[in-house]
Amino acid sequence: MVQRNIRFMTTGQLMTFCNVCQKMNADITVKDVTGRFEIDAKSIVGLMTIRMGEKMHLLIEGEEEHLADSYFEKFDCTPVTIPFS
């Protein structure tokens, strides 16, 4: 399992992010920091509910999780220092 913090500033970033997620052989979830909701990152409809500029948690689980850094290098991703659930 790979965990990162992520922030989206434009809807264009969301669309590009969704396209990248759809290419990965892994389950990818975006959660708000309060844990109130989680979104399948391969769903553009779900991702469009995110408020721009808000810090979110990114969780990658699956066969290609070890490639997460290379897939998401162009996004504002930072390692999680405290694990989230």
PDB file with one MODEL, atoms N, CA, C and O in Angstrom:
MODEL        1
ATOM      1  N   MET A   1       0.844  -1.174   0.000  1.00  0.00           N
ATOM      2  CA  MET A   1       0.000   0.000   0.000  1.00  0.00           C
ATOM      3  C   MET A   1       0.896   1.246   0.000  1.00  0.00           C
ATOM      4  O   MET A   1       1.868   1.330   0.751  1.00  0.00           O
ATOM      5  N   VAL A   2       0.548   2.197  -0.850  1.00  0.00           N
ATOM      6  CA  VAL A   2       1.265   3.465  -0.939  1.00  0.00           C
ATOM      7  C   VAL A   2       0.287   4.571  -0.551  1.00  0.00           C
ATOM      8  O   VAL A   2      -0.850   4.599  -1.024  1.00  0.00           O
ATOM      9  N   GLN A   3       0.737   5.482   0.312  1.00  0.00           N
ATOM     10  CA  GLN A   3      -0.101   6.589   0.759  1.00  0.00           C
ATOM     11  C   GLN A   3       0.604   7.906   0.475  1.00  0.00           C
ATOM     12  O   GLN A   3       1.798   8.056   0.735  1.00  0.00           O
ATOM     13  N   ARG A   4      -0.147   8.850  -0.059  1.00  0.00           N
ATOM     14  CA  ARG A   4       0.390  10.171  -0.366  1.00  0.00           C
ATOM     15  C   ARG A   4      -0.669  11.223  -0.043  1.00  0.00           C
ATOM     16  O   ARG A   4      -1.862  10.924   0.019  1.00  0.00           O
ATOM     17  N   ASN A   5      -0.216  12.448   0.159  1.00  0.00           N
ATOM     18  CA  ASN A   5      -1.115  13.596   0.188  1.00  0.00           C
ATOM     19  C   ASN A   5      -1.128  14.154  -1.222  1.00  0.00           C
ATOM     20  O   ASN A   5      -0.114  14.103  -1.918  1.00  0.00           O
ATOM     21  N   ILE A   6      -2.260  14.685  -1.649  1.00  0.00           N
ATOM     22  CA  ILE A   6      -2.365  15.239  -2.992  1.00  0.00           C
ATOM     23  C   ILE A   6      -3.274  16.455  -2.960  1.00  0.00           C
ATOM     24  O   ILE A   6      -4.178  16.550  -2.129  1.00  0.00           O
ATOM     25  N   ARG A   7      -3.023  17.384  -3.874  1.00  0.00           N
ATOM     26  CA  ARG A   7      -3.827  18.601  -3.960  1.00  0.00           C
ATOM     27  C   ARG A   7      -4.032  18.910  -5.446  1.00  0.00           C
ATOM     28  O   ARG A   7      -3.086  18.870  -6.233  1.00  0.00           O
ATOM     29  N   PHE A   8      -5.264  19.215  -5.813  1.00  0.00           N
ATOM     30  CA  PHE A   8      -5.594  19.569  -7.194  1.00  0.00           C
ATOM     31  C   PHE A   8      -5.963  21.046  -7.244  1.00  0.00           C
ATOM     32  O   PHE A   8      -6.724  21.542  -6.413  1.00  0.00           O
ATOM     33  N   MET A   9      -5.407  21.739  -8.238  1.00  0.00           N
ATOM     34  CA  MET A   9      -5.659  23.166  -8.355  1.00  0.00           C
ATOM     35  C   MET A   9      -6.599  23.510  -9.511  1.00  0.00           C
ATOM     36  O   MET A   9      -7.197  24.586  -9.520  1.00  0.00           O
ATOM     37  N   THR A  10      -6.735  22.606 -10.487  1.00  0.00           N
ATOM     38  CA  THR A  10      -7.608  22.868 -11.637  1.00  0.00           C
ATOM     39  C   THR A  10      -8.379  21.605 -12.015  1.00  0.00           C
ATOM     40  O   THR A  10      -7.981  20.492 -11.672  1.00  0.00           O
ATOM     41  N   THR A  11      -9.478  21.797 -12.722  1.00  0.00           N
ATOM     42  CA  THR A  11     -10.227  20.631 -13.208  1.00  0.00           C
ATOM     43  C   THR A  11      -9.413  19.877 -14.258  1.00  0.00           C
ATOM     44  O   THR A  11      -9.566  18.664 -14.406  1.00  0.00           O
ATOM     45  N   GLY A  12      -8.561  20.578 -14.978  1.00  0.00           N
ATOM     46  CA  GLY A  12      -7.681  19.911 -15.934  1.00  0.00           C
ATOM     47  C   GLY A  12      -6.758  18.908 -15.252  1.00  0.00           C
ATOM     48  O   GLY A  12      -6.512  17.823 -15.778  1.00  0.00           O
ATOM     49  N   GLN A  13      -6.255  19.274 -14.091  1.00  0.00           N
ATOM     50  CA  GLN A  13      -5.418  18.347 -13.323  1.00  0.00           C
ATOM     51  C   GLN A  13      -6.221  17.114 -12.915  1.00  0.00           C
ATOM     52  O   GLN A  13      -5.715  15.993 -12.974  1.00  0.00           O
ATOM     53  N   LEU A  14      -7.461  17.322 -12.505  1.00  0.00           N
ATOM     54  CA  LEU A  14      -8.317  16.194 -12.129  1.00  0.00           C
ATOM     55  C   LEU A  14      -8.527  15.237 -13.299  1.00  0.00           C
ATOM     56  O   LEU A  14      -8.462  14.019 -13.136  1.00  0.00           O
ATOM     57  N   MET A  15      -8.777  15.795 -14.466  1.00  0.00           N
ATOM     58  CA  MET A  15      -9.013  14.966 -15.643  1.00  0.00           C
ATOM     59  C   MET A  15      -7.754  14.182 -16.020  1.00  0.00           C
ATOM     60  O   MET A  15      -7.833  12.995 -16.337  1.00  0.00           O
ATOM     61  N   THR A  16      -6.609  14.834 -15.987  1.00  0.00           N
ATOM     62  CA  THR A  16      -5.346  14.158 -16.287  1.00  0.00           C
ATOM     63  C   THR A  16      -5.064  13.080 -15.246  1.00  0.00           C
ATOM     64  O   THR A  16      -4.651  11.972 -15.588  1.00  0.00           O
ATOM     65  N   PHE A  17      -5.286  13.407 -13.976  1.00  0.00           N
ATOM     66  CA  PHE A  17      -5.089  12.456 -12.884  1.00  0.00           C
ATOM     67  C   PHE A  17      -5.961  11.222 -13.089  1.00  0.00           C
ATOM     68  O   PHE A  17      -5.483  10.097 -12.938  1.00  0.00           O
ATOM     69  N   CYS A  18      -7.220  11.416 -13.427  1.00  0.00           N
ATOM     70  CA  CYS A  18      -8.143  10.307 -13.646  1.00  0.00           C
ATOM     71  C   CYS A  18      -7.646   9.416 -14.793  1.00  0.00           C
ATOM     72  O   CYS A  18      -7.692   8.190 -14.691  1.00  0.00           O
ATOM     73  N   ASN A  19      -7.180  10.024 -15.864  1.00  0.00           N
ATOM     74  CA  ASN A  19      -6.650   9.258 -16.997  1.00  0.00           C
ATOM     75  C   ASN A  19      -5.444   8.419 -16.585  1.00  0.00           C
ATOM     76  O   ASN A  19      -5.317   7.267 -17.001  1.00  0.00           O
ATOM     77  N   VAL A  20      -4.560   8.990 -15.770  1.00  0.00           N
ATOM     78  CA  VAL A  20      -3.391   8.258 -15.285  1.00  0.00           C
ATOM     79  C   VAL A  20      -3.842   7.090 -14.406  1.00  0.00           C
ATOM     80  O   VAL A  20      -3.322   5.982 -14.536  1.00  0.00           O
ATOM     81  N   CYS A  21      -4.795   7.327 -13.524  1.00  0.00           N
ATOM     82  CA  CYS A  21      -5.292   6.282 -12.626  1.00  0.00           C
ATOM     83  C   CYS A  21      -5.900   5.122 -13.402  1.00  0.00           C
ATOM     84  O   CYS A  21      -5.712   3.960 -13.040  1.00  0.00           O
ATOM     85  N   GLN A  22      -6.625   5.436 -14.462  1.00  0.00           N
ATOM     86  CA  GLN A  22      -7.263   4.394 -15.267  1.00  0.00           C
ATOM     87  C   GLN A  22      -6.243   3.482 -15.943  1.00  0.00           C
ATOM     88  O   GLN A  22      -6.573   2.348 -16.290  1.00  0.00           O
ATOM     89  N   LYS A  23      -5.023   3.949 -16.136  1.00  0.00           N
ATOM     90  CA  LYS A  23      -3.974   3.141 -16.764  1.00  0.00           C
ATOM     91  C   LYS A  23      -3.270   2.216 -15.777  1.00  0.00           C
ATOM     92  O   LYS A  23      -2.616   1.255 -16.182  1.00  0.00           O
ATOM     93  N   MET A  24      -3.403   2.504 -14.488  1.00  0.00           N
ATOM     94  CA  MET A  24      -2.713   1.708 -13.470  1.00  0.00           C
ATOM     95  C   MET A  24      -3.489   0.453 -13.126  1.00  0.00           C
ATOM     96  O   MET A  24      -4.720   0.452 -13.087  1.00  0.00           O
ATOM     97  N   ASN A  25      -2.749  -0.613 -12.877  1.00  0.00           N
ATOM     98  CA  ASN A  25      -3.343  -1.857 -12.415  1.00  0.00           C
ATOM     99  C   ASN A  25      -3.289  -1.858 -10.883  1.00  0.00           C
ATOM    100  O   ASN A  25      -2.494  -2.567 -10.267  1.00  0.00           O
ATOM    101  N   ALA A  26      -4.159  -1.043 -10.300  1.00  0.00           N
ATOM    102  CA  ALA A  26      -4.219  -0.890  -8.842  1.00  0.00           C
ATOM    103  C   ALA A  26      -5.547  -0.226  -8.481  1.00  0.00           C
ATOM    104  O   ALA A  26      -6.172   0.442  -9.304  1.00  0.00           O
ATOM    105  N   ASP A  27      -5.955  -0.427  -7.243  1.00  0.00           N
ATOM    106  CA  ASP A  27      -7.108   0.288  -6.710  1.00  0.00           C
ATOM    107  C   ASP A  27      -6.589   1.609  -6.160  1.00  0.00           C
ATOM    108  O   ASP A  27      -5.649   1.631  -5.366  1.00  0.00           O
ATOM    109  N   ILE A  28      -7.201   2.707  -6.581  1.00  0.00           N
ATOM    110  CA  ILE A  28      -6.730   4.033  -6.177  1.00  0.00           C
ATOM    111  C   ILE A  28      -7.910   4.800  -5.587  1.00  0.00           C
ATOM    112  O   ILE A  28      -8.952   4.955  -6.224  1.00  0.00           O
ATOM    113  N   THR A  29      -7.725   5.269  -4.377  1.00  0.00           N
ATOM    114  CA  THR A  29      -8.776   5.969  -3.655  1.00  0.00           C
ATOM    115  C   THR A  29      -8.275   7.336  -3.224  1.00  0.00           C
ATOM    116  O   THR A  29      -7.131   7.485  -2.794  1.00  0.00           O
ATOM    117  N   VAL A  30      -9.141   8.331  -3.343  1.00  0.00           N
ATOM    118  CA  VAL A  30      -8.861   9.676  -2.842  1.00  0.00           C
ATOM    119  C   VAL A  30      -9.832   9.912  -1.686  1.00  0.00           C
ATOM    120  O   VAL A  30     -11.041   9.727  -1.827  1.00  0.00           O
ATOM    121  N   LYS A  31      -9.283  10.326  -0.537  1.00  0.00           N
ATOM    122  CA  LYS A  31     -10.106  10.577   0.655  1.00  0.00           C
ATOM    123  C   LYS A  31      -9.887  12.002   1.128  1.00  0.00           C
ATOM    124  O   LYS A  31      -8.795  12.552   0.983  1.00  0.00           O
ATOM    125  N   ASP A  32     -10.928  12.597   1.694  1.00  0.00           N
ATOM    126  CA  ASP A  32     -10.721  13.901   2.315  1.00  0.00           C
ATOM    127  C   ASP A  32     -10.006  13.688   3.640  1.00  0.00           C
ATOM    128  O   ASP A  32     -10.028  12.583   4.183  1.00  0.00           O
ATOM    129  N   VAL A  33      -9.375  14.725   4.167  1.00  0.00           N
ATOM    130  CA  VAL A  33      -8.560  14.587   5.369  1.00  0.00           C
ATOM    131  C   VAL A  33      -9.377  14.256   6.609  1.00  0.00           C
ATOM    132  O   VAL A  33      -8.831  13.733   7.581  1.00  0.00           O
ATOM    133  N   THR A  34     -10.659  14.544   6.596  1.00  0.00           N
ATOM    134  CA  THR A  34     -11.500  14.222   7.752  1.00  0.00           C
ATOM    135  C   THR A  34     -11.994  12.781   7.717  1.00  0.00           C
ATOM    136  O   THR A  34     -12.493  12.269   8.719  1.00  0.00           O
ATOM    137  N   GLY A  35     -11.857  12.127   6.569  1.00  0.00           N
ATOM    138  CA  GLY A  35     -12.319  10.750   6.435  1.00  0.00           C
ATOM    139  C   GLY A  35     -13.814  10.620   6.203  1.00  0.00           C
ATOM    140  O   GLY A  35     -14.362   9.522   6.290  1.00  0.00           O
ATOM    141  N   ARG A  36     -14.483  11.738   5.907  1.00  0.00           N
ATOM    142  CA  ARG A  36     -15.937  11.698   5.703  1.00  0.00           C
ATOM    143  C   ARG A  36     -16.331  11.001   4.413  1.00  0.00           C
ATOM    144  O   ARG A  36     -17.378  10.357   4.354  1.00  0.00           O
ATOM    145  N   PHE A  37     -15.503  11.121   3.375  1.00  0.00           N
ATOM    146  CA  PHE A  37     -15.847  10.470   2.112  1.00  0.00           C
ATOM    147  C   PHE A  37     -14.606   9.981   1.392  1.00  0.00           C
ATOM    148  O   PHE A  37     -13.503  10.481   1.612  1.00  0.00           O
ATOM    149  N   GLU A  38     -14.804   9.000   0.533  1.00  0.00           N
ATOM    150  CA  GLU A  38     -13.723   8.511  -0.306  1.00  0.00           C
ATOM    151  C   GLU A  38     -14.237   8.351  -1.725  1.00  0.00           C
ATOM    152  O   GLU A  38     -15.418   8.082  -1.947  1.00  0.00           O
ATOM    153  N   ILE A  39     -13.334   8.520  -2.680  1.00  0.00           N
ATOM    154  CA  ILE A  39     -13.697   8.543  -4.098  1.00  0.00           C
ATOM    155  C   ILE A  39     -12.803   7.560  -4.847  1.00  0.00           C
ATOM    156  O   ILE A  39     -11.598   7.499  -4.605  1.00  0.00           O
ATOM    157  N   ASP A  40     -13.391   6.802  -5.744  1.00  0.00           N
ATOM    158  CA  ASP A  40     -12.626   5.961  -6.655  1.00  0.00           C
ATOM    159  C   ASP A  40     -11.924   6.905  -7.631  1.00  0.00           C
ATOM    160  O   ASP A  40     -12.590   7.622  -8.378  1.00  0.00           O
ATOM    161  N   ALA A  41     -10.602   6.914  -7.634  1.00  0.00           N
ATOM    162  CA  ALA A  41      -9.844   7.858  -8.454  1.00  0.00           C
ATOM    163  C   ALA A  41      -9.968   7.589  -9.946  1.00  0.00           C
ATOM    164  O   ALA A  41      -9.517   8.399 -10.757  1.00  0.00           O
ATOM    165  N   LYS A  42     -10.567   6.474 -10.320  1.00  0.00           N
ATOM    166  CA  LYS A  42     -10.764   6.171 -11.738  1.00  0.00           C
ATOM    167  C   LYS A  42     -12.106   6.698 -12.235  1.00  0.00           C
ATOM    168  O   LYS A  42     -12.463   6.503 -13.397  1.00  0.00           O
ATOM    169  N   SER A  43     -12.848   7.365 -11.351  1.00  0.00           N
ATOM    170  CA  SER A  43     -14.160   7.922 -11.677  1.00  0.00           C
ATOM    171  C   SER A  43     -14.077   9.444 -11.791  1.00  0.00           C
ATOM    172  O   SER A  43     -13.926  10.136 -10.785  1.00  0.00           O
ATOM    173  N   ILE A  44     -14.174   9.956 -13.001  1.00  0.00           N
ATOM    174  CA  ILE A  44     -14.108  11.411 -13.194  1.00  0.00           C
ATOM    175  C   ILE A  44     -15.291  12.097 -12.518  1.00  0.00           C
ATOM    176  O   ILE A  44     -15.152  13.209 -12.008  1.00  0.00           O
ATOM    177  N   VAL A  45     -16.440  11.453 -12.508  1.00  0.00           N
ATOM    178  CA  VAL A  45     -17.623  12.040 -11.862  1.00  0.00           C
ATOM    179  C   VAL A  45     -17.361  12.213 -10.362  1.00  0.00           C
ATOM    180  O   VAL A  45     -17.690  13.253  -9.790  1.00  0.00           O
ATOM    181  N   GLY A  46     -16.778  11.213  -9.735  1.00  0.00           N
ATOM    182  CA  GLY A  46     -16.455  11.317  -8.316  1.00  0.00           C
ATOM    183  C   GLY A  46     -15.407  12.386  -8.046  1.00  0.00           C
ATOM    184  O   GLY A  46     -15.531  13.164  -7.100  1.00  0.00           O
ATOM    185  N   LEU A  47     -14.376  12.419  -8.881  1.00  0.00           N
ATOM    186  CA  LEU A  47     -13.299  13.391  -8.684  1.00  0.00           C
ATOM    187  C   LEU A  47     -13.778  14.825  -8.845  1.00  0.00           C
ATOM    188  O   LEU A  47     -13.221  15.733  -8.227  1.00  0.00           O
ATOM    189  N   MET A  48     -14.793  15.043  -9.659  1.00  0.00           N
ATOM    190  CA  MET A  48     -15.290  16.407  -9.873  1.00  0.00           C
ATOM    191  C   MET A  48     -15.978  16.983  -8.634  1.00  0.00           C
ATOM    192  O   MET A  48     -16.319  18.166  -8.617  1.00  0.00           O
ATOM    193  N   THR A  49     -16.188  16.167  -7.599  1.00  0.00           N
ATOM    194  CA  THR A  49     -16.788  16.665  -6.358  1.00  0.00           C
ATOM    195  C   THR A  49     -15.743  17.265  -5.412  1.00  0.00           C
ATOM    196  O   THR A  49     -16.095  17.848  -4.387  1.00  0.00           O
ATOM    197  N   ILE A  50     -14.469  17.124  -5.754  1.00  0.00           N
ATOM    198  CA  ILE A  50     -13.391  17.639  -4.913  1.00  0.00           C
ATOM    199  C   ILE A  50     -13.280  19.155  -5.059  1.00  0.00           C
ATOM    200  O   ILE A  50     -13.351  19.684  -6.168  1.00  0.00           O
ATOM    201  N   ARG A  51     -13.106  19.847  -3.940  1.00  0.00           N
ATOM    202  CA  ARG A  51     -12.866  21.294  -3.988  1.00  0.00           C
ATOM    203  C   ARG A  51     -11.412  21.548  -4.340  1.00  0.00           C
ATOM    204  O   ARG A  51     -10.508  20.957  -3.749  1.00  0.00           O
ATOM    205  N   MET A  52     -11.193  22.417  -5.291  1.00  0.00           N
ATOM    206  CA  MET A  52      -9.843  22.733  -5.740  1.00  0.00           C
ATOM    207  C   MET A  52      -9.019  23.336  -4.600  1.00  0.00           C
ATOM    208  O   MET A  52      -9.510  24.157  -3.825  1.00  0.00           O
ATOM    209  N   GLY A  53      -7.777  22.917  -4.517  1.00  0.00           N
ATOM    210  CA  GLY A  53      -6.859  23.444  -3.517  1.00  0.00           C
ATOM    211  C   GLY A  53      -6.911  22.745  -2.178  1.00  0.00           C
ATOM    212  O   GLY A  53      -6.081  23.027  -1.314  1.00  0.00           O
ATOM    213  N   GLU A  54      -7.860  21.839  -1.973  1.00  0.00           N
ATOM    214  CA  GLU A  54      -8.007  21.147  -0.704  1.00  0.00           C
ATOM    215  C   GLU A  54      -7.075  19.942  -0.648  1.00  0.00           C
ATOM    216  O   GLU A  54      -7.006  19.170  -1.604  1.00  0.00           O
ATOM    217  N   LYS A  55      -6.364  19.773   0.453  1.00  0.00           N
ATOM    218  CA  LYS A  55      -5.478  18.621   0.608  1.00  0.00           C
ATOM    219  C   LYS A  55      -6.312  17.359   0.768  1.00  0.00           C
ATOM    220  O   LYS A  55      -7.269  17.323   1.541  1.00  0.00           O
ATOM    221  N   MET A  56      -5.932  16.324   0.022  1.00  0.00           N
ATOM    222  CA  MET A  56      -6.626  15.037   0.057  1.00  0.00           C
ATOM    223  C   MET A  56      -5.588  13.947   0.312  1.00  0.00           C
ATOM    224  O   MET A  56      -4.387  14.168   0.157  1.00  0.00           O
ATOM    225  N   HIS A  57      -6.067  12.778   0.701  1.00  0.00           N
ATOM    226  CA  HIS A  57      -5.200  11.613   0.871  1.00  0.00           C
ATOM    227  C   HIS A  57      -5.387  10.700  -0.326  1.00  0.00           C
ATOM    228  O   HIS A  57      -6.506  10.499  -0.797  1.00  0.00           O
ATOM    229  N   LEU A  58      -4.296  10.154  -0.811  1.00  0.00           N
ATOM    230  CA  LEU A  58      -4.284   9.248  -1.946  1.00  0.00           C
ATOM    231  C   LEU A  58      -3.797   7.895  -1.447  1.00  0.00           C
ATOM    232  O   LEU A  58      -2.755   7.808  -0.796  1.00  0.00           O
ATOM    233  N   LEU A  59      -4.542   6.846  -1.749  1.00  0.00           N
ATOM    234  CA  LEU A  59      -4.214   5.488  -1.314  1.00  0.00           C
ATOM    235  C   LEU A  59      -4.165   4.599  -2.547  1.00  0.00           C
ATOM    236  O   LEU A  59      -5.144   4.510  -3.288  1.00  0.00           O
ATOM    237  N   ILE A  60      -3.028   3.940  -2.773  1.00  0.00           N
ATOM    238  CA  ILE A  60      -2.850   3.076  -3.931  1.00  0.00           C
ATOM    239  C   ILE A  60      -2.554   1.666  -3.428  1.00  0.00           C
ATOM    240  O   ILE A  60      -1.608   1.454  -2.670  1.00  0.00           O
ATOM    241  N   GLU A  61      -3.369   0.708  -3.857  1.00  0.00           N
ATOM    242  CA  GLU A  61      -3.192  -0.689  -3.464  1.00  0.00           C
ATOM    243  C   GLU A  61      -3.329  -1.571  -4.696  1.00  0.00           C
ATOM    244  O   GLU A  61      -4.314  -1.479  -5.428  1.00  0.00           O
ATOM    245  N   GLY A  62      -2.341  -2.419  -4.919  1.00  0.00           N
ATOM    246  CA  GLY A  62      -2.455  -3.347  -6.030  1.00  0.00           C
ATOM    247  C   GLY A  62      -1.129  -3.657  -6.682  1.00  0.00           C
ATOM    248  O   GLY A  62      -0.061  -3.299  -6.186  1.00  0.00           O
ATOM    249  N   GLU A  63      -1.231  -4.328  -7.802  1.00  0.00           N
ATOM    250  CA  GLU A  63      -0.068  -4.850  -8.513  1.00  0.00           C
ATOM    251  C   GLU A  63       0.965  -3.782  -8.879  1.00  0.00           C
ATOM    252  O   GLU A  63       2.167  -4.041  -8.813  1.00  0.00           O
ATOM    253  N   GLU A  64       0.517  -2.599  -9.260  1.00  0.00           N
ATOM    254  CA  GLU A  64       1.448  -1.549  -9.695  1.00  0.00           C
ATOM    255  C   GLU A  64       1.655  -0.442  -8.662  1.00  0.00           C
ATOM    256  O   GLU A  64       2.110   0.648  -9.010  1.00  0.00           O
ATOM    257  N   GLU A  65       1.334  -0.704  -7.417  1.00  0.00           N
ATOM    258  CA  GLU A  65       1.472   0.339  -6.403  1.00  0.00           C
ATOM    259  C   GLU A  65       2.908   0.831  -6.285  1.00  0.00           C
ATOM    260  O   GLU A  65       3.127   1.995  -5.950  1.00  0.00           O
ATOM    261  N   HIS A  66       3.884  -0.018  -6.550  1.00  0.00           N
ATOM    262  CA  HIS A  66       5.292   0.380  -6.457  1.00  0.00           C
ATOM    263  C   HIS A  66       5.671   1.408  -7.533  1.00  0.00           C
ATOM    264  O   HIS A  66       6.733   2.023  -7.443  1.00  0.00           O
ATOM    265  N   LEU A  67       4.826   1.600  -8.536  1.00  0.00           N
ATOM    266  CA  LEU A  67       5.071   2.573  -9.596  1.00  0.00           C
ATOM    267  C   LEU A  67       4.384   3.918  -9.342  1.00  0.00           C
ATOM    268  O   LEU A  67       4.417   4.805 -10.195  1.00  0.00           O
ATOM    269  N   ALA A  68       3.775   4.067  -8.189  1.00  0.00           N
ATOM    270  CA  ALA A  68       2.981   5.264  -7.886  1.00  0.00           C
ATOM    271  C   ALA A  68       3.762   6.555  -8.076  1.00  0.00           C
ATOM    272  O   ALA A  68       3.248   7.505  -8.666  1.00  0.00           O
ATOM    273  N   ASP A  69       4.987   6.603  -7.587  1.00  0.00           N
ATOM    274  CA  ASP A  69       5.759   7.844  -7.693  1.00  0.00           C
ATOM    275  C   ASP A  69       6.003   8.229  -9.148  1.00  0.00           C
ATOM    276  O   ASP A  69       5.938   9.410  -9.488  1.00  0.00           O
ATOM    277  N   SER A  70       6.279   7.264 -10.004  1.00  0.00           N
ATOM    278  CA  SER A  70       6.512   7.602 -11.406  1.00  0.00           C
ATOM    279  C   SER A  70       5.213   7.991 -12.115  1.00  0.00           C
ATOM    280  O   SER A  70       5.233   8.863 -12.983  1.00  0.00           O
ATOM    281  N   TYR A  71       4.096   7.370 -11.769  1.00  0.00           N
ATOM    282  CA  TYR A  71       2.813   7.719 -12.373  1.00  0.00           C
ATOM    283  C   TYR A  71       2.345   9.114 -11.961  1.00  0.00           C
ATOM    284  O   TYR A  71       1.774   9.848 -12.768  1.00  0.00           O
ATOM    285  N   PHE A  72       2.591   9.473 -10.707  1.00  0.00           N
ATOM    286  CA  PHE A  72       2.034  10.712 -10.157  1.00  0.00           C
ATOM    287  C   PHE A  72       3.068  11.809  -9.954  1.00  0.00           C
ATOM    288  O   PHE A  72       2.810  12.753  -9.208  1.00  0.00           O
ATOM    289  N   GLU A  73       4.226  11.716 -10.592  1.00  0.00           N
ATOM    290  CA  GLU A  73       5.290  12.693 -10.384  1.00  0.00           C
ATOM    291  C   GLU A  73       4.907  14.114 -10.787  1.00  0.00           C
ATOM    292  O   GLU A  73       5.454  15.070 -10.238  1.00  0.00           O
ATOM    293  N   LYS A  74       3.978  14.276 -11.736  1.00  0.00           N
ATOM    294  CA  LYS A  74       3.619  15.630 -12.174  1.00  0.00           C
ATOM    295  C   LYS A  74       2.493  16.259 -11.350  1.00  0.00           C
ATOM    296  O   LYS A  74       2.056  17.373 -11.640  1.00  0.00           O
ATOM    297  N   PHE A  75       2.031  15.553 -10.336  1.00  0.00           N
ATOM    298  CA  PHE A  75       0.982  16.084  -9.461  1.00  0.00           C
ATOM    299  C   PHE A  75       1.595  16.511  -8.133  1.00  0.00           C
ATOM    300  O   PHE A  75       2.696  16.085  -7.783  1.00  0.00           O
ATOM    301  N   ASP A  76       0.888  17.343  -7.409  1.00  0.00           N
ATOM    302  CA  ASP A  76       1.348  17.847  -6.116  1.00  0.00           C
ATOM    303  C   ASP A  76       1.145  16.753  -5.067  1.00  0.00           C
ATOM    304  O   ASP A  76       0.203  16.803  -4.275  1.00  0.00           O
ATOM    305  N   CYS A  77       2.043  15.761  -5.074  1.00  0.00           N
ATOM    306  CA  CYS A  77       1.967  14.633  -4.148  1.00  0.00           C
ATOM    307  C   CYS A  77       3.125  14.706  -3.155  1.00  0.00           C
ATOM    308  O   CYS A  77       4.261  15.006  -3.522  1.00  0.00           O
ATOM    309  N   THR A  78       2.816  14.430  -1.912  1.00  0.00           N
ATOM    310  CA  THR A  78       3.851  14.360  -0.887  1.00  0.00           C
ATOM    311  C   THR A  78       3.618  13.105  -0.058  1.00  0.00           C
ATOM    312  O   THR A  78       2.476  12.691   0.140  1.00  0.00           O
ATOM    313  N   PRO A  79       4.690  12.504   0.423  1.00  0.00           N
ATOM    314  CA  PRO A  79       4.526  11.313   1.267  1.00  0.00           C
ATOM    315  C   PRO A  79       3.731  11.636   2.525  1.00  0.00           C
ATOM    316  O   PRO A  79       3.783  12.754   3.039  1.00  0.00           O
ATOM    317  N   VAL A  80       3.008  10.657   3.006  1.00  0.00           N
ATOM    318  CA  VAL A  80       2.248  10.796   4.253  1.00  0.00           C
ATOM    319  C   VAL A  80       3.177  10.464   5.399  1.00  0.00           C
ATOM    320  O   VAL A  80       3.795   9.399   5.414  1.00  0.00           O
ATOM    321  N   THR A  81       3.280  11.367   6.358  1.00  0.00           N
ATOM    322  CA  THR A  81       4.160  11.126   7.502  1.00  0.00           C
ATOM    323  C   THR A  81       3.429  10.399   8.625  1.00  0.00           C
ATOM    324  O   THR A  81       4.053   9.684   9.409  1.00  0.00           O
ATOM    325  N   ILE A  82       2.132  10.573   8.707  1.00  0.00           N
ATOM    326  CA  ILE A  82       1.317   9.878   9.705  1.00  0.00           C
ATOM    327  C   ILE A  82       0.307   9.037   8.929  1.00  0.00           C
ATOM    328  O   ILE A  82      -0.473   9.588   8.151  1.00  0.00           O
ATOM    329  N   PRO A  83       0.301   7.722   9.118  1.00  0.00           N
ATOM    330  CA  PRO A  83      -0.635   6.885   8.369  1.00  0.00           C
ATOM    331  C   PRO A  83      -2.088   7.289   8.615  1.00  0.00           C
ATOM    332  O   PRO A  83      -2.449   7.717   9.711  1.00  0.00           O
ATOM    333  N   PHE A  84      -2.894   7.149   7.602  1.00  0.00           N
ATOM    334  CA  PHE A  84      -4.333   7.421   7.736  1.00  0.00           C
ATOM    335  C   PHE A  84      -5.086   6.148   7.455  1.00  0.00           C
ATOM    336  O   PHE A  84      -4.547   5.213   6.862  1.00  0.00           O
ATOM    337  N   SER A  85      -6.336   6.109   7.882  1.00  0.00           N
ATOM    338  CA  SER A  85      -7.139   4.896   7.664  1.00  0.00           C
ATOM    339  C   SER A  85      -8.312   5.194   6.781  1.00  0.00           C
ATOM    340  O   SER A  85      -9.103   4.299   6.484  1.00  0.00           O
TER     341      SER A  85
ENDMDL
END
